Amino acid sequence: MEIKEKLWTRNFINVSVSNFLIACSFFLLMPTIPVYLAEQLRVPHSQIGIVLSSYAIALLIIRPFSGYLVDIYSRKPLYIIGIAFFTLIFTGYFFAYTVIFFVILRFVHGLFWGLSTVSANTIAIDIIPASRRAEGIGFFGVNTNIAMAVAPYFAVNIYDSYGFPVLISTAILMGSLAVGTALLLKTPTKKRSLKVPPISFDRFVLVNAFPILINQLFLAFGWGTLVAFAVLYGKEIDISNAGIFFLFLASGIILSRVTSGKIVDKGYIHIVMMVAIVTISVGFTCFAMLHNIFAYASSAFVLGIGYGTLFPALQTIYIDMAPASRRGTANSTYLLGFDLGIGIGMLLGAILEVRYGFQSMYLMTAGFCILSLIMYWTVSRKIFERYKLEKD
């Protein structure tokens, strides 16, 4: 009987808790900023899309450099710097009363969020045993998904009951706790040999995986429309507490994410990817067509199952296509695909909503998922099989 390598070490728990806390602070604002802008500042939906996408643009700029930095320099200091400044920037929201100020804040926030997430993911992968990589990635991602379930739900209630300033104070508290937890972390020291020319695009992005990144954009587009507009959509169809969407979304992700990671580790990565994409497409179709509290919650749960199945499989694809010395670059490329897709989803989604309404926007999103399914089977699957490496 084969003895499994230990996954739940003290370091893995520390990085998971720290990541959970900083994710809580992040997700407190994701559903409430659009509501605050629309209800308190009377900002049009098209301009809300600009505000939300500004942080995604910042992520697009910083992700490739973050991957390079964590491959070259010590990962723990970069992680602490990232989450410390990310937390500090929350204080700016106390003084934000214009669209321009919000755009600037979201942009700067995005820069440090990008550095934080690349560092945290790479540290976790360094700690996870290679034989349990997808499973470990699944568990590590679950703490983010729990934050995604708890934080938006309480964020909507805190915002409605106490207002935006109390919400910001709560985010600062969670971020400060994340910094304290990260200081206890001990990261493994490994000899790195980055064999890349001094001036090279390949230094910042995993070039071999570029077709997979394009494929990923269709799925990330949908995620962007959810985090930006799910609560506004719920309010439009008279859902009393639209924050429940994130509870059911995250519940589906938590339920599926760990299981899918174990299946990926057994060699069924392509089956997992196909099932995930089909499930996401079904979820968006139901979300668009059925307008009641049961359908609203059920669609969120189905979407959670789909994305929870997708996340560890897709991240494993990127990691398995890169040597250990370039895991930071692999992670930043994976996250870059989501950042770009989410940014497009927020910006284009706002334009589509203004012109056609939420129902048509989400039906189009389901169509993009079908395109992603076709591209994965015909292109991405073959790219992965061509360039995947042995696990180390």
N, C-alpha and C positions, 0 to 999 in steps of 0.2 A: 504493500500500500504506500503510495507516494505521499510524503509529508509536505503540506503546503508551507511556503515561507510566510512569516508573520507579516500581516498587513497593518494591524492597529498598534503601531509603535507610538511612543510618547511624541515623537516629532510629527508623525502623521496626524495625530489628534490635535497638536498645537496649531499646525498650519490650517487644519480644517476649521477649528474654532475661530481663529483669526479671520479666515476668509468668510465664515458665516457672519461674523459681526460687521465687517466692512460691507458685505453684501446687503445686510439689513439697512445700513445707513443709505446705501445706494437706492434700494427699492422703496424706501419711504417716499422718495421724490418722484419716481417714475410715473405713478398713476395720478399724483396730486398736482404736479406742475401744470399739465394741460387744463385741469379743472380750475386751478387758481387763476391762470391766465384768462380763461374764458369767462369765469364768473365774477372775479374781482377786478381785473384790469380790462375786461371787455375786448380782448384781443381776438380777431377773426381766426377761424380754424386754419386758413392758409398760412398765416403768420406763426401760429402755434407749431406747425410743421417745420418752419425755419428754425425756431428756437430749439426744438427737440433734435433736429438733425445736426445742429451745430456741434453737439457733443460727439456725435458719430463721425463728423468730419475730423475733429481733433483726434479721435481714435485711429482713423485711417492714417493720419500723419505720424503718430507716435508708435503704433504697433510694430512696424518693421525695425525701427531703431531700438525699441524695447527688447525685441528678440535678440538683436545683436549684442546689446549691453549685458543681458543676463547670460549670454554665452561667453562673454569675455571677462566680466567682473564678478565679484562675489554677489550672490543672489539675495542673501538676507538683507544687507544694507540697502540695496535698491528697492526691495519690497517695503522696508520700513519707511524709507524716504517717500515712496509713492503713497502709502496709506496715511502718513502723517500730513502731507500737504493736501491730500484729498479731503481729509477731515477739516483742516484749517479753512479751506475754501468755502465750506458751508456757511461761515460767518457772513460772507458777502450777500447771501440771500436775504438777510435782515434789511438790507438797504436797496433791494432790487424792486423798482417800480416801473421800469420801462422795458420794452422789448429788446432794445439794444443792450441794456445791462444784463438781461437774462441770456442773451446770445453769448456775450463775453464770458459770463460765469460758466455756462454750460460747456463752452469751448475749453476753458482752462481746466474745468473739472474733468473733462474727457481725457486731457493729456495725462493726468495723474492716475485716473482710473485705468487707462491703458497700460501704464507702467506697472501698476499694482497687480492687475490680473495676469499679465504675462509672467511676472515674477512668481506669483503664488502658484500658478499652474505648473511652472517648470520646477519649482521646489518640490511640489507634491510628487511629480513624476520621478524626480531623482530619488525620492524616499521610497516609492512603491516598488516592490519586487517585480522584475521583468515578467515572471511567470503569471503574475496577477495584475498586469497593467490595465487592461480594460475594466476589470472589476474594481480596481483601486480608483481609476478615473471616474467610474460610476459613483462610487461612494463619496469621493471628493466633491463631485458635482451635486450630490444630494444636499449637502449643507447649503449650497447656494440656492437650491430649489426650495428648501425649507424656509430660507430667508425670503424668497420670492412669494411664498404662500403667506407667511406671517406678516411681513412688513407692509405690503400694500393694503391688506385687510385692515390692520390697525392704523395705517396712515390715513385712510379715508375717514375712519372714525375719529381720529385725533384732529384731523383738519376740520371736520364738520362740527366737532364739539368745542375745540379750543383755539383753532385758527392756525395759520401758517407759521407764525413765530415759534409756537410750542413744538410744532413738527420739526422745524429746523434744529431746535435745541435737542430733541430726541436723537436726531441723526448725528449730531456732534458727540453726544454721549456714547453712542454705539461705535463710532469711529475711534474714539479715544480708548475704549476697551479693546478694540482690535489692535491698536498700536501696542498696548501693554502686553497682550498675549503674544504678539509677534516677537517681542524682545526676549521671550523665553525659548524661542525656537533655536535649535542647533541643526544647521544644514550640513550635509555631507560634503567633504572636500574631495574634488576629483581633478586630476590632471587633464587640462583641456588642450586640444590641438586643433585650432580652427584653420584648416587648410583651404583658405579662400584668398584669392588675389586681393590686394589692398582696395582697389576700386572695382566693385563687382555688384551687380544687382542681386546675385545669388547670395551675397552676404546678408541681405536683409529679408529676402523672401525665398521660400522653398519653390524654386522655379518648376521642378518636375511636377509639382502638385497644382500648377496653375489651372489646368482644365477642371480639376476637382473644385477649386475655389469658385470658378464661374458657375458650376453646377450648384454650389452651396448658396449662391446669391438668391436663387429663386425661393429657397426655403427660408432664408434669413429675412427676405422681404416680408413674408407673412408674420414673422416674429416681431418685426418693427411695427407693423400695423396693430398688433395686439397690445404691446406695451404702451403705445401712444394713444390708441383710440378705443380700447375695449371698455373702459369706464364711461367715456362719453357716449359710446354706442349703447351701453346698458341704460344710461339715463334717458336716452332718446326713446327707447322701447319700454320705458316705465319700469325698470328694475329698481326696487327700493334701495337696496345696498349693492351697487354694482361692484364693490370691492370683493364680493364673493367669487367673482370670476377667477381671481388669482389664487384663491384657496383651492378651487377645484383644478385649475391648471397645474398648480404645483403638486397637488395630490397625485394626479396622473403621472407627472414626471418622476416623483419619488417612487411610486409603485413600479414603474417600468425601467427606470434607469439602472438600478443595480442588477436586475435580472438580465437585461440586454447585454451588460458588460460581461457577465459570466458566459453568455452564449457566444459573444464575439471571441472570447479567449479560447473557446472550443473550436474555432475555425469557421464559424458560420456568418462572417461579417457581411457578405453580400445579401444573404437572406434577411438579416436584421435591417440593413439599409432599405431594402425594397419594402418591407413591412412598415417601417417607420414612415416612409414617404407617402404610401397609400393611406395610412391612418391619418396623417396630417391633412391630406386632401379631403378626406371624408369629414374631418372635424370642421374645416373651413366652410364646406358646403352646408352643413347643418347649422353652423353659426350664422350664416347669411340668411338662410331660408326660414328658420323656426324662431318665433319671437314670443317667448314666455320664460318664466323663471326656471322651469325645469330644463327647457332646451338650452337656455343660456348657460346653466351650470353643467349640463351634460356635455355640451359641445366643448366647454373649457376642459373638462376631464379627458375627453377623447383627444383633443389637441395636446394635452399634457402627456398622454400615453405615447403619442407619436413623436413629440420632440424629446421626451425622456428616453425613448428607444434610439433616437437619432444621435444625440449628443456624444455618448461615449464611443459609439461606433465610428462616427466621423472623425473625432479627435484621434482615435487609435490609427486611423488611416494615415493621417499626417505624421504622427509619431513614428509609425513603422516605415515611413519612407525617408527617415532622416537618421544619421548616426547620432550617438549619444552627445557628441560635441556640438550638435546643432539642434538640440531639443528646444532651445529658446526660440530659434528661428521657425521651427515647425509649429510650435505653439502660437507664435505671433501670426503666422500665416493662417492658421485655423481661425483664430480670433478675428483677424483682419477680414476674412470672408463674411463672418457674422456682422462685423461693424459696418462694412460697406453695404451689405444687404439690408441691415436694420436702418441705416441712414436713408437709403433709397426708399424703403418702406414708409418711413415717417414723412419724408418730403413728398414723394409721389402719391402716397396714400392720402395725404391731406388734399392734394390737388384732385384726385379721383373722387374723394368724398364730397368736396364742394360741387363738383360737376355732376356726379351720378348718384351720390348717396352711399351710406355705409353698406347696404345690402349688395349693391353692384360691386363695390370695392372688394368685399370679401369673397364674392363669387369669382372675380378676376384672380384673386390670390389663390383660390383652389385650382384654377387653371394653370397658374405658374407652377404649382406643385406637380401637376401632371407632366408638364414640360421637363421638370427636374427628374422625374421618374424615368422618362425616356432617355434623357441625357446620361443618367447614371448607368443604365444598363448598356448603352451603346458606346459610351466614351470613358467615363470615370472608372468603371470597374476594370477595364482593360489597362488603363494608366496605372492603377494601383498594383495590379498583378505584375506589371512590367518593372516597376521601380521599388517594390517593397524589399526591405532588408531583414536579415535575421535579428531577432530580439536580443538586446544586450542590457 
